[in-house]
Amino acid sequence: MTRASGAPTAGRRAGLPDAATPAWLRADMDRIEALLLDRAGSSAHPLVSEASTHLIKAGGKRLRPALVLMTARAGDARGDVADLSAAAIELVHLATLYHDDVIDETDTRRGVPTVHAKWGTEVAVLAGDYLFARGCALGAEAGGEVPGILARAIGEVCEGQILETASLGDAHRSIDDYLGIIRRKTAALFRAACELGAAASGVSGEDRAALVSYGEHLGLAFQMVDDLLDLVGDPDVTGKVPGTDLREGVFTLPVLIACERDASFAQRLAAGHLELEPALAALRTTGALDAALDLATSHASAAHTALETLPRAEWRDALDGMVDGVLLQVTG
């Protein structure tokens, strides 16, 4: 863990390094990529297809569909349920990004203009809705438990986003409040991805509970790392302008820890003094960056622990590798 400067290191992309990705997973993900483009781009109207496949073509980590495919190997996956579930949850995730970009007025994502920057707010909102619909259609095609798992996750994500919006600019909100929001807004889709894989493979009981627990802790660690990268990440790597959340009044874990430890810092934030460099100085002085990394690391450790009851196999090693990939973004 690199902490010589008193802060996490600037980040890189999460997930498994290409060289460490097993051949079977690369082949599985190639199928999902084709399925995403086919179903999101199925409209007869070029504008609908172009807007709906815009972020798919821009690339991305594809962590959530990878989780479905890896956890589906825990048992005996039935037919194409795993593929349909993997594509479904990625389309749902993309839909949330379309809507997030409208809410946040973001101009670029994944190195390309956002849909609302290119085609306008109305098209972006409706294209996001279209992706939600296409994702739900894939879930319905998969059948069984899949539609219910997806519906619950979508509800949680929306609930989390509403709660986060209501807390904008609140420098005094509790860390428990923050955790409740990211458990809904982010961890819900990671948890659902693992539950979808378990459902596709027929895994039940303790093994299924272990996979769901893994997804929950991985999602929490992922969001905490992402919040750190918003403050200290290399914009050439993350694709984000440092301090974006801070300027928008989204006070994340490191900021809230600093507020708890330094009342004067909380007062400055409440008064609208949101410049990045003075804020970073306070985060370093209070030890908030390292404290946030410690909490992310504890959830990553819990994700590893959740897998220990499962049989040792290549798919389980890949799940462990994904946890390590998330932490490597900030530990170098």
C-alpha positions as CSV (number, residue, x, y, z in Angstrom):
1,M,0.0,0.0,0.0
2,T,1.5,3.3,-1.1
3,R,1.1,6.0,1.5
4,A,4.4,7.9,1.4
5,S,2.7,11.1,0.5
6,G,0.0,10.7,3.2
7,A,-2.7,9.8,0.6
8,P,-3.7,7.1,-1.8
9,T,-2.0,7.0,-5.2
10,A,-3.6,8.3,-8.4
11,G,-5.8,5.7,-9.9
12,R,-6.2,3.4,-12.8
13,R,-9.1,1.4,-14.2
14,A,-10.7,-1.2,-12.0
15,G,-11.2,-4.9,-12.8
16,L,-9.0,-7.7,-13.9
17,P,-5.8,-6.8,-15.8
18,D,-6.1,-8.1,-19.4
19,A,-3.1,-10.4,-18.9
20,A,-4.8,-11.9,-15.9
21,T,-8.2,-12.4,-17.4
22,P,-8.8,-16.1,-18.2
23,A,-9.5,-17.0,-21.7
24,W,-13.0,-18.3,-20.9
25,L,-14.0,-15.0,-19.4
26,R,-12.7,-13.1,-22.4
27,A,-14.7,-15.3,-24.7
28,D,-17.8,-14.9,-22.5
29,M,-17.4,-11.1,-22.4
30,D,-17.1,-11.0,-26.2
31,R,-20.5,-12.7,-26.4
32,I,-22.0,-10.1,-24.0
33,E,-20.5,-7.2,-26.0
34,A,-22.2,-8.5,-29.1
35,L,-25.5,-9.0,-27.3
36,L,-25.4,-5.5,-25.8
37,L,-24.9,-3.9,-29.2
38,D,-27.6,-6.1,-30.8
39,R,-30.3,-5.4,-28.2
40,A,-29.5,-1.7,-27.5
41,G,-29.2,-1.0,-31.2
42,S,-32.3,-2.9,-32.3
43,S,-34.5,0.1,-33.1
44,A,-35.4,0.7,-36.7
45,H,-34.8,4.4,-36.1
46,P,-31.1,5.4,-36.4
47,L,-31.2,8.2,-33.8
48,V,-32.6,5.8,-31.2
49,S,-30.0,3.1,-32.0
50,E,-27.1,5.6,-32.1
51,A,-28.0,7.3,-28.9
52,S,-28.6,4.0,-27.1
53,T,-25.4,2.3,-28.1
54,H,-23.3,5.5,-27.7
55,L,-21.7,4.5,-24.3
56,I,-21.5,0.9,-25.2
57,K,-19.2,1.7,-28.2
58,A,-17.2,4.0,-25.9
59,G,-16.1,1.0,-23.9
60,G,-16.1,0.5,-20.2
61,K,-15.1,-1.9,-17.4
62,R,-18.1,-4.2,-17.7
63,L,-17.6,-5.3,-14.1
64,R,-21.3,-6.1,-13.5
65,P,-21.8,-8.5,-16.4
66,A,-18.4,-10.1,-15.6
67,L,-19.6,-10.7,-12.1
68,V,-22.7,-12.5,-13.5
69,L,-20.6,-14.7,-15.7
70,M,-18.1,-15.6,-13.0
71,T,-20.6,-16.4,-10.4
72,A,-22.7,-18.4,-12.9
73,R,-19.8,-20.9,-12.9
74,A,-20.4,-21.7,-9.2
75,G,-23.0,-24.2,-10.3
76,D,-24.6,-25.5,-13.5
77,A,-25.7,-22.5,-15.6
78,R,-28.8,-23.2,-17.5
79,G,-28.9,-22.4,-21.2
80,D,-28.3,-18.7,-22.0
81,V,-29.7,-17.4,-18.8
82,A,-26.3,-16.1,-17.6
83,D,-25.7,-14.3,-20.9
84,L,-29.1,-12.7,-20.9
85,S,-28.7,-11.7,-17.2
86,A,-25.3,-10.3,-17.8
87,A,-26.4,-8.1,-20.7
88,A,-29.5,-7.0,-18.8
89,I,-27.7,-5.7,-15.8
90,E,-25.2,-3.8,-17.9
91,L,-28.0,-2.1,-19.9
92,V,-29.6,-1.2,-16.5
93,H,-26.2,0.2,-15.4
94,L,-25.8,2.2,-18.6
95,A,-29.3,3.6,-18.2
96,T,-28.3,5.0,-14.8
97,L,-25.2,6.6,-16.3
98,Y,-27.3,8.4,-18.9
99,H,-29.6,9.8,-16.2
100,D,-26.7,10.6,-13.9
101,D,-25.0,12.6,-16.6
102,V,-28.2,14.6,-17.1
103,I,-28.6,15.2,-13.4
104,D,-24.9,16.2,-13.0
105,E,-24.7,18.1,-16.3
106,T,-21.6,16.0,-17.2
107,D,-20.2,16.8,-20.7
108,T,-17.9,13.8,-21.1
109,R,-17.8,10.2,-20.1
110,R,-15.4,7.4,-21.1
111,G,-13.6,10.0,-23.2
112,V,-16.5,10.9,-25.4
113,P,-19.3,13.5,-25.2
114,T,-22.2,12.4,-23.0
115,V,-25.5,11.7,-24.8
116,H,-27.2,14.8,-23.4
117,A,-24.1,16.9,-24.5
118,K,-24.4,15.5,-28.0
119,W,-28.1,15.1,-28.6
120,G,-29.8,17.1,-25.7
121,T,-31.4,16.4,-22.4
122,E,-34.6,15.0,-23.8
123,V,-32.9,12.4,-26.0
124,A,-30.6,11.4,-23.1
125,V,-33.4,10.9,-20.6
126,L,-35.5,8.9,-23.1
127,A,-32.5,6.9,-24.3
128,G,-31.8,6.0,-20.7
129,D,-35.4,4.9,-20.3
130,Y,-35.1,2.9,-23.5
131,L,-32.0,1.1,-22.0
132,F,-33.9,0.3,-18.8
133,A,-36.7,-1.2,-21.0
134,R,-34.3,-3.2,-23.1
135,G,-32.6,-4.5,-20.0
136,C,-35.9,-5.5,-18.4
137,A,-36.8,-7.2,-21.7
138,L,-33.7,-9.3,-21.5
139,G,-34.5,-10.1,-17.9
140,A,-38.0,-11.2,-18.9
141,E,-36.5,-13.4,-21.7
142,A,-34.2,-15.0,-19.1
143,G,-37.2,-15.7,-16.9
144,G,-37.2,-17.3,-13.5
145,E,-35.9,-15.1,-10.7
146,V,-34.1,-12.7,-13.1
147,P,-36.9,-10.1,-13.5
148,G,-37.5,-9.8,-9.8
149,I,-33.8,-9.5,-9.0
150,L,-33.4,-6.8,-11.6
151,A,-36.5,-4.9,-10.5
152,R,-35.4,-4.8,-6.9
153,A,-32.0,-3.6,-7.9
154,I,-33.4,-0.8,-10.1
155,G,-35.6,0.3,-7.2
156,E,-32.7,0.5,-4.8
157,V,-30.5,2.4,-7.3
158,C,-33.2,5.0,-7.8
159,E,-33.9,5.3,-4.1
160,G,-30.2,5.8,-3.5
161,Q,-29.9,8.5,-6.1
162,I,-33.0,10.4,-4.7
163,L,-31.4,10.2,-1.2
164,E,-28.1,11.5,-2.5
165,T,-29.8,14.4,-4.3
166,A,-31.6,15.3,-1.1
167,S,-28.3,15.4,0.8
168,L,-26.4,17.7,-1.6
169,G,-24.4,20.3,0.2
170,D,-24.9,18.8,3.6
171,A,-21.5,18.7,5.3
172,H,-22.9,17.4,8.5
173,R,-24.6,14.2,7.3
174,S,-23.4,11.1,9.0
175,I,-21.1,8.4,7.6
176,D,-23.9,5.9,8.2
177,D,-26.1,8.0,5.9
178,Y,-23.4,7.9,3.2
179,L,-23.1,4.2,3.6
180,G,-26.8,3.7,3.3
181,I,-26.8,5.7,0.0
182,I,-23.9,3.9,-1.6
183,R,-25.4,0.5,-0.5
184,R,-28.4,1.4,-2.6
185,K,-26.9,3.5,-5.4
186,T,-23.8,1.3,-6.2
187,A,-23.6,-1.9,-4.2
188,A,-27.2,-2.9,-5.2
189,L,-26.1,-3.7,-8.8
190,F,-23.0,-5.5,-7.7
191,R,-25.0,-7.6,-5.3
192,A,-27.7,-8.2,-7.9
193,A,-25.1,-9.3,-10.5
194,C,-23.8,-12.0,-8.1
195,E,-27.4,-13.0,-7.3
196,L,-28.2,-13.3,-11.0
197,G,-25.2,-15.5,-11.5
198,A,-26.1,-17.7,-8.6
199,A,-29.7,-17.9,-9.9
200,A,-28.5,-18.8,-13.4
201,S,-26.3,-21.6,-12.0
202,G,-28.9,-23.0,-9.6
203,V,-26.7,-22.3,-6.5
204,S,-28.7,-21.9,-3.3
205,G,-28.3,-21.8,0.4
206,E,-25.0,-20.8,2.0
207,D,-23.1,-20.7,-1.4
208,R,-25.6,-18.2,-2.8
209,A,-25.5,-16.1,0.4
210,A,-21.7,-16.0,0.2
211,L,-21.8,-14.8,-3.4
212,V,-24.4,-12.1,-2.6
213,S,-22.3,-11.0,0.4
214,Y,-19.2,-10.8,-1.8
215,G,-21.1,-8.6,-4.3
216,E,-22.3,-6.3,-1.5
217,H,-18.8,-5.7,-0.1
218,L,-17.2,-5.4,-3.5
219,G,-19.7,-2.8,-4.5
220,L,-19.1,-0.8,-1.3
221,A,-15.3,-1.0,-1.7
222,F,-15.7,0.0,-5.4
223,Q,-17.7,3.2,-4.6
224,M,-15.3,4.2,-1.8
225,V,-12.4,3.9,-4.1
226,D,-14.2,5.8,-6.8
227,D,-14.9,8.6,-4.3
228,L,-11.2,8.7,-3.5
229,L,-10.3,8.8,-7.2
230,D,-12.6,11.8,-7.6
231,L,-10.3,13.7,-5.3
232,V,-6.8,12.3,-6.0
233,G,-7.1,10.3,-9.2
234,D,-5.1,11.1,-12.4
235,P,-7.7,12.6,-14.8
236,D,-5.8,11.1,-17.8
237,V,-6.6,7.7,-16.2
238,T,-9.9,8.2,-14.6
239,G,-11.4,10.5,-17.3
240,K,-12.8,12.7,-14.5
241,V,-12.0,16.3,-13.5
242,P,-10.6,16.0,-10.0
243,G,-13.0,17.4,-7.3
244,T,-16.1,17.1,-9.4
245,D,-18.2,15.6,-6.6
246,L,-16.9,18.2,-4.1
247,R,-17.8,21.1,-6.4
248,E,-21.3,19.7,-7.0
249,G,-21.9,19.4,-3.2
250,V,-21.7,15.6,-3.2
251,F,-19.7,15.1,0.0
252,T,-18.3,11.6,0.0
253,L,-16.6,9.4,2.6
254,P,-13.2,11.2,2.8
255,V,-14.9,14.6,3.0
256,L,-17.4,13.5,5.7
257,I,-14.6,12.0,7.8
258,A,-12.7,15.3,7.6
259,C,-15.8,17.2,8.6
260,E,-16.3,14.9,11.6
261,R,-12.6,15.5,12.6
262,D,-12.4,19.2,11.9
263,A,-15.5,21.3,12.6
264,S,-13.9,24.4,10.9
265,F,-13.6,22.5,7.7
266,A,-17.3,21.5,7.8
267,Q,-18.2,25.2,8.4
268,R,-16.1,26.2,5.3
269,L,-17.9,23.7,3.1
270,A,-21.3,24.7,4.4
271,A,-20.4,28.3,3.5
272,G,-19.7,27.2,0.0
273,H,-15.9,27.2,0.0
274,L,-15.3,24.2,-2.2
275,E,-11.9,24.8,-3.8
276,L,-10.1,21.5,-4.3
277,E,-6.6,22.3,-3.1
278,P,-7.6,23.7,0.3
279,A,-10.0,20.8,0.7
280,L,-7.2,18.3,-0.1
281,A,-5.0,19.9,2.5
282,A,-7.7,19.4,5.1
283,L,-8.2,15.8,4.0
284,R,-4.5,15.1,4.4
285,T,-4.2,17.0,7.7
286,T,-7.1,15.1,9.3
287,G,-6.0,11.7,7.9
288,A,-9.4,11.4,6.1
289,L,-7.9,10.0,2.9
290,D,-6.2,7.2,4.7
291,A,-9.2,6.5,6.9
292,A,-11.4,6.2,3.8
293,L,-8.9,3.9,2.2
294,D,-8.9,1.8,5.4
295,L,-12.7,1.4,5.2
296,A,-12.6,0.5,1.5
297,T,-9.9,-2.1,2.3
298,S,-12.0,-3.6,5.1
299,H,-14.9,-4.1,2.7
300,A,-12.5,-5.6,0.1
301,S,-11.2,-8.0,2.8
302,A,-14.8,-8.9,3.7
303,A,-15.4,-9.7,0.0
304,H,-12.4,-12.0,0.0
305,T,-13.6,-13.6,3.2
306,A,-17.1,-14.3,1.8
307,L,-15.5,-16.4,-0.9
308,E,-13.6,-18.7,1.5
309,T,-16.5,-21.1,2.0
310,L,-16.8,-21.7,-1.8
311,P,-14.8,-24.4,-3.6
312,R,-11.4,-23.3,-5.0
313,A,-11.8,-22.9,-8.7
314,E,-10.7,-20.6,-11.6
315,W,-13.9,-18.6,-11.4
316,R,-13.4,-18.0,-7.7
317,D,-9.8,-16.8,-8.4
318,A,-11.2,-14.4,-10.9
319,L,-13.6,-13.0,-8.3
320,D,-10.7,-12.5,-5.9
321,G,-8.8,-10.8,-8.7
322,M,-11.6,-8.4,-9.2
323,V,-11.4,-7.3,-5.6
324,D,-7.7,-6.8,-5.9
325,G,-8.1,-4.8,-9.1
326,V,-10.4,-2.4,-7.4
327,L,-8.0,-1.7,-4.6
328,L,-5.0,-1.4,-7.0
329,Q,-6.5,1.7,-8.4
330,V,-5.5,3.6,-5.2
331,T,-2.7,1.5,-3.7
332,G,-0.6,1.2,-6.9
